[in-house]
Amino acid sequence: MVWRAAPDPAPASRPIDPGPGLRRGAWLAVLAAAAALLAAGAEIWRFVLMLQGRTLVLDGTVVRASDMLVAAAGILAPLTALIALLYAVPVLTRTNAAAARRQGRAPSRSLREVAARVLIPVWNIYGAGQIVTEIDQLLPKPSPVNAADDAPAGRPPRASALTLCWWLAWVVSAVLVVVTLARGLGGSLQAIADTVELHIAVDLMAALVAGLGAAMFGRFRRLLAAPKNAFENWIVQPPAPTRPLPGDLTKVADSEAG
C-alpha cells in the first residue's frame, strides 16, 4: 500500500463584510427614488395637460412629449426599483449574518428565506419588514451607556423609528398599487383621471420608500462599523502613585542637601 500525503484542508471561508454592499445598495435606492420622482413629475405634467384640454386645444408636440416621458419614466422607475430589490437580497442576508455574529449567534435567515420574504408579492408586504426589523434589533446600538434605553430582560430591543417608518411606507405603497390597479379597470373619464392621480401618489410613495431605504442601509452600515461598546477604544490612564517614586526621593534628598 502506498501512502500519499493528504491535501491541505481548504481554509474556512471568511464572512463577507456587508459594508460595501450596503453602501452600493443605498446608492441604488437613491437612484430608484430619483426615477420615481421623475415618473411622478411626468404624471403631474400629464394631469395638468388633461385639465387644460378641457378648455384649450393642446399642441400635439407637447402631448406627444408628455406621453413619451410618461412611458419612459414608467419603464425606468420599476426597472430601477427591481434592480435595487434584487441587489438588496444578498446584502440583507450578509447584514443579518454579520449582525448575528456581533451578538454571538448563528445567522437566522438563509439567502433563500430572505429572497422569498423580499421578492414574493403579497408575502413581501410583511416579510420585507420582518427582515429589516430583525437586523435592526440585532445590530449594536450606539449608546449602550444609557441604561434607560436598554430593553427589559428577556425581550429583544425595539427597532428604530427609521426602520419602522420604512416598513409603514412599504405597506402604504403596496396598498396604493393595489388600489391603482383596481381603479384602472374602469373605462370612464373619471376613472382615467383618478388613475392618473393614483399613479402620482404611487410614484411619490415609491420615492419615499426608496429614500428611507437608502437612509436605513446607511444606518445599518454605520452600526456595523461601530465598536461593540462605547468604551472599546478608550485607554484608561493608570492611577497616580500614592508613594513617592525612587527618582522623586533622590530629587528631594538633593534639594535638602543643597
Buried (B, 14 or more C-beta within 10 A) or exposed (E): EEEEEEEEEEEEEEEBBBBEBBBBBBBBBBBBBBBBBBBBBBBBBBBEBBEEEEEEEEEEEEEEBBEEBBEEBBEBBBEBBEEBBEBBBBBBBBBBBBBBEBEEEEBBBEBEBBBBBBBEEEEBBBBBBBBBBBBBBBBBBEEEEEEEEEEEEEEEBEBBEBBBBBBEBBBBBBEBBEBBEEBBEEEEEEEEEBBBBBBBBBBBBBBBBBBBBBBBBBBBBEBBEBEEEBEEEEEEEEEEEEEEEEEEEEEEEEEEEE
